[in-house]
Amino acid sequence: MSTLDRGRLAKVLAMLASPHPGEVMAAAQTAQNCLRAAGITWAELLSSKTLHRRVSLLEAKVNALQLLNHRLRAENHALQLHGARIREPVFTNRAVTALAVLITFIFPIWVLIFLCVD
């Protein structure tokens, strides 16, 4: 079910005044197809009460979707913040440098001392 394109329907209905019978028939069929695609009848289209009910229903759906959108944006923002904390480096540059010095210089000296003592 789609929404009714009232502008298109107005143009199609204007074609009903054509002097050509084939054009009038095509316009009538097109108008009927527009209503069928929108899921409404001529009576519903012309009834202001039905139209008001439909507009109210659509406004309620729009409001619900806006609330859902707001909630999902807040959730997305929270996840982005959480992801930023996860991506923070575990070691700082100083810690990496200290670890490199330990592995490169001090650890081999300890190994030599251990081997020489025995």
N, C-alpha and C positions, 0 to 999 in steps of 0.2 A: 504494500500500500504506500503510495507516494502522496505528496501534498498536491493540492490543486493549483495549477498555474492559472490564476484568474485573468492575467493579462492576455495569455494565449487564448483562453476560453472566450474572452470578450472579442478578440479579433475573429475567431471562428464564428461566433454568433453574428457578427456584423456581415459575414458572408452569406447569411441566410436571406439577405435582401437582394441577392444577385438575380439578374433576369434570366440566368442560365440554370435550368432545372438540375443538370448534373452537378453543377457547383453547389447548389443548395443541398442536394442529397449528400454530397461529400462533406459539406460543412456540418450537417446534422450528425453524420456518422462519427466525424472527428470529435464533435462536442460530447457525444455519448461515450466515446472511447476515453476522453479526458476524465469524465466523471467516474467511469468504471476503474480507471487506473488509480484515481484518488480514493476509491472505495466509498463513494457517496452517491446518493440518488438525486434526481431533480428536486424532489420534495424536501430533502434535507438541505440542499443548496439554497432553496428559496425560504426555508424556515429559519427565522432569526434565532429561535430557541435552540434548535439543533446546532446551528453555527456557533452560538455562544457556548454551548456545552463542549463542542469540539475545540474551540479556542481555549477554554479553561483547562481542558485535558492536556492540550499541547503546552500551555504555559506551565502546568504542573510538571510535565516531563522535562521541559527546559530547565526549570528550577532544580529538579532532582539531578539532572546531568551537570549543572553548574556546581552543585554541592559535591558531587562525586569528583569532578575535575579539581575543585579546590582541595579536597582530601588527598587525591592522588599527587597533586603538586607538592603538598606538604610532606607526604611520604617520600616522594622522590628527592626532595631537598634534604630530608633527614638521612636518606641512604647515601646521597652524595657526600654529606659531611662525614658519615661513618666511613665511607670509602676513602676519603682523604686522610683520615686518621690511620687506616690500615696501611696506606701506601707510604706513610712516614718511614724514613730510614731507621733501621734498628740500631745501627752503629753511626756515630758521628765521625767526622773526618779524623779527629784526634784519637778516637778509639781504634779506628782502622790502622792509623799510623803506629800506635803503640803495639798493636797486635803484630804488625809487620816487623817491627824492631825486635819484638820478643822471638818471633819465629826465625828471623834471619840471623841474629847475633847471639842472643842469650841462650836459646835452646841448644845450639850446637856446642857451646862452651860447656854446658851442663853434661852433655853427652860425653865430651872428651874427658871431663873430670871424672865422671862415673867409670869410664873405661880405664883410665889411668890408675884409679884407686885400687882396683882389683888386681 
